[in-house]
Amino acid sequence: MVNMFVDGEWRTDAYEMNDGDGEFDRDPTTFRDALGEAFPAESGRYHLYISRACPWAHGASMVRALMGLEDDITMDIVDPYREERGWQFTPDKDDCTTDRINGFDYLGEAYVEADPDYTGRVTVPVLWDTEQDTIVNNESIEIMRMLVREMRDVGNGVDLSPEDIRDEVDEVVDAIYDPINNGVYRAGFAGTQAAYENAVAELFDALDHWDEVLADQRYLAADGERLTLADLRLFATLVRFDQVYHTHFKCNRQLIEQYDNLWPYVRDIYQTPGIAETVNVAHIKEHYYTTHTDVNPTAFVAVGPDLDFEADHDRNELPGGPPEALVAGAANAD
């Protein structure tokens, strides 16, 4: 069972994660508004709630960083340990904050502030409108896309979904979602041996495929020369893979570190200016190993592995590279 709100009341017995075949069944998100007429794309108006541990929230924070929106969209970070009452604000913990917008103690308070009769889970990321005091959206890929498409003129001009290859970017995002992004959860939270083995088989078939694709191109979409949303979505899963999914979710056929192309690709994305600051391995490991006690009853946090994300990757020998604004910004910072 997963804790959630039912008609605005917090419950600990309302949501079953698996369907009748033992397959992990992800509950759909609820707040699905978009930036536009009702929510104008304005600097200083919006706030992100994220967890450094969560791959879905990680995508939104990477978009914010790469687009130079740090001064335009404020952001708060919850505790990586998700207790019975859900995501909590614990500013005394490293790389965590208070809720500087609403002063809430738990993120769930934002959900019932937006909808007093809310029924659903409390998830991250959350895009909050500080003028209407409500949640705009809590679906990760929609937040990423709307920031990219509606806030580009507000930030540094970096375009993570260029119009000429947008369809291809969206196709890759869709292609990696179920077998990889959600696939690790389908394995980790499977309710039967058959469901687990099916998820693992699809996961590694997909990883093998993209490893082959990346042998000849630097990035995932179209001609592979431009960093896009598709790369951020895959990176958010891969950077966590050897640390938690391999062991905690039993996705242990192979480490990402053992792939000829996926592992250098992870290091390439990690070393893109602005990305490393969004990765907190300590938060990632604490969250998974201590929160999912149905998977890891002892709540012991695995010691390894010790990965060197800063090691040379040689991916710059392939055509393309990070957006010029990121490279120029890093040079100016130095």
N, C-alpha and C positions, 0 to 999 in steps of 0.2 A: 504494500500500500504506500501511496505517496500523499503527503499532507497538502491540503488545498482549501480554498474557500468554497462554501456552498451557501448561496444567497446571503453573502456578506459575513458568514460565520466560519471561523477557522475550524477545520475538521482534520482528523488524523486517520480516517477510515473510509474515505470517499472515492479514492481513485485507484483502480487496479491497472498495473502497468502492462499486463500481458493479455492477449486474446486467447481464444479457445485452443489454439494450436501451440501456445507457449511463445508466440512471437511478441517481441517488444512493440507496444502500440503507443506511439508518441501522441499525447494530447495536443490538438491544434491550439495555436495562440488565439487571443480574443480581440485585442485592440489592433485594428488594422487600418486606421486613418493614414493619410499621406500628407506630406507638405504640399501646399497649393493654396487655393482660395481661402479655405477655412483656417489653415495653418501656414501663413506666409513664410517663405524662406528668408529669415532675418537673422542677422548677427545679434547675439546676446539674448535671444528669446528662449532657446532650447537647452535642455539639460539631459545628460546621459547618466543612467545608473548601470553600472557594470560589475562583474566579478572578474578579477584577473585569472581565476581558475577556469572559467567557463569558455569553451571554444566559440560558442555562438556570440557571446558578448565580446570576445577578443576581436572578432571581425569588425565590429562597430568601432572599437577603440583604435584599430589599425587604420581604418578609413579616416577617422578624425585626425590621427597623427600625420598620415601621408598627405592629406589635403590642407594641412596647416590650419585646422579649425580649432585649435586649443583655446584661443582667445575668443572664439565665436560661440562655442558650445561648451558649457561647463560640464564637469563630470565628477561623480562620486563613486567610490569603490567599496563594496561590501566585504565582510569577513569571508575568507575562503571556506571556513567551516559552516555548513548550513545546518543549524540545529532544528529542533522540532517545530519552532515557530517560523522557520524559513530564514532567508537571507537577513543578516543583522549588520548594523553599522557599529564598528568597534574601532574608533580612531586611535586607541592606544596600541593597536597592532600594526606592524610594519606594512607600509603600502596600503593601508586601509584609511577610510575617511569617516567623518560624520556625514549626515545628510545636511549639506549646507544650503539646500533650497527650502526644504519643508521641516527639518528638524525631527524627522521620524526616527524611531529606534529600529524599526524593521521595515524592509522594503514592502512587505504586504500592506502596510498602512497607506502607501501610495495607491495601491490597487483599489482599496475600498474608498479612498478619497475620490478617485476618479469614477467609481461606480459602487455605491453603498450596498447594492445587491449582487455584487460580483460573484460569479461561480467560475472557478478555474484555478490553475496552479499559479504560483508566483515565480516568474522566470526573469532572467536577464538575457539581453539588454532591454532597457526601457527608455524610450524617448519621451521626455516630459516637456509639456508646454508651460512655461512659467507665467504666461499672461492669462491663460484660461484655467490654470491649475488642474490639468488633467493629463492623462496618458495619451499620446498621439498614437504610438505603435509599440508593440513588444515582440514583433516577428523579426528575427535577426537579419535575414537577407533583404527584407523590405526596408529596414532602417539603413542598411548599407547602400542599397540602390538609391533611396531617396536622397541621402546625403550626397552621393556621387553626382546625381543628375540635377538636384535642385540647389545645392550649395557650392557648386564649382566656382561660380563667380565671386563668392564670398571669401573663399580660401586662396590658396596659392596657384590655382589653375591646373593642378594635377588632375588628369582625367583617367579614372580607373575603369571606365566602361565607354571607350570611344564609340561614337555613333556608327562609324563605318564597320566596326566588328562587334557591335553590341549583341546581335543575335547569336554570334558564335560564343561570346562570353557567357551569355545566359544558358546556352546549350551545355557548356562545360559545367557551369554551376549546378544545373539540374542533373547532369550525368554523374557527378561525384557525390551528390547528396545521399542517396539511399545506400549505396554499397560502402561508402567510406565515411563521410561525416556522421551519418546516422548508423552506419554499419557497425562501428565499434560499440555503440550502445545496444544495438540489436544482439550483438554477441554477449556483452557484459550482463545484460538484463534478461537474457533468454530464459524462458520458463521450462524448456525441455531440452534434452540433448540434441534432438533433431533440429530445433530452432537455432540452437547455438552453432551447430556444425554448418547449417545452411548459411548463416550470417558470416561465419569465418570464411567459408569458401567464396562467397560473393565479394567479401572485403579484399581478399588477397588476389582474386582474379582482377579486380579493378586496380589494385596497387601495381600488379605486374604490368597491366596495360599502360598505365601512366608512366611507369618507369621506362618502358620502351619509347613512348612518345617523347619523353624528355632527353632521350639519347641524342636527338638531332635538333632540338629547339630549347631555348632558354626558359620560356614560359609556356603556359598551357594552351591558351586560346589562339585561334587563327594561325598566323605565321609564326607565333611564338616569340616575337620580338618585343612585345609590350607587356609590362606588369599590369594585371587587371584584377578585378574582384574575384575571378576564378582562382587565382593564385593565393589570395588571402584566405579564401574558404578552405582550400586544401592545406595550406600551411598551418592553420589553426588546429587541424587534426594531427598533422604529421609532427609538429613540434611537441605534442603531448604523447605521441605514440609509444616511444621506447620508455618514457618516464612512467606512464600509468596504463595505457591500453594493453600493451604487451603482457604485463603481469596481472594487473588488477582485473581487466576484462578478458583475460585468457586469449588474447589475439596474438598467440605466440608461435605461429608458424615461422615467422621471420621478423627480425628487427628492421626498422627503417635504416639504421646504421649499416645494415648489410646489403642494401640496394646500391647498385652502381651509379644510379642517376638521381633517385629520390633523395638520398642523403646529401650529396653536394647541392641539390636544389634547395633543400631546407636551409643549409648554411648560407646560400646565396640570398634567399629571402630574408633570413635573420639579419644579415649584414647590410641590407638595404637601409639607408638612413631613415630613422624614425621607428623601425620595427623592434629592435632589441629592447627599447624602453617599455614596450607593451607586453613583454614576456616576463612572467614571474614564476619560475619553476617551483619555488617553495610553496606558493599559493596553489599551484596545480596539484602537487603531490599531497599537500595537506587536505585539500578538498576531497579528492577521490578516495584516498585511503581511510580517512576518518569519518566521512559523511555516509558512505555507502556500507553501513555495517552489515547489511544483509549479504553483501558480496565479500566483505572483509571483516568478519566478526571481531577480530582482535583490535582493529583500528590501528595496527602498527603501520608506520609509514616506511615504505621500502627505502633502503639506503641509496641504491644506485638506480640507473647507471650514471657515470660521470661523462657527459657528452661535451665536446668542444665545438660549440656553434660558431666560434670565431676562426676556426681552421680554414686554410685556403680551400677554395672550391673549384677554381678553373672554369667556372661557368661563363666568365666574361670573355672567353674565347669564342662563344657562340654569338650569333648576330643579336643585336638589341641590348637592352639594359634598362635600369631604372629611369623614370622620368627626369629630364634635365633639371627641373626645379628642385628635386630632392638632392641630386648630386651637387648642384650649385649651393643649396642651403647648407649641406654638410661641409663643403669647402669654406664657406663664409664663417661657419661655426668654429672651424679649426683656426 
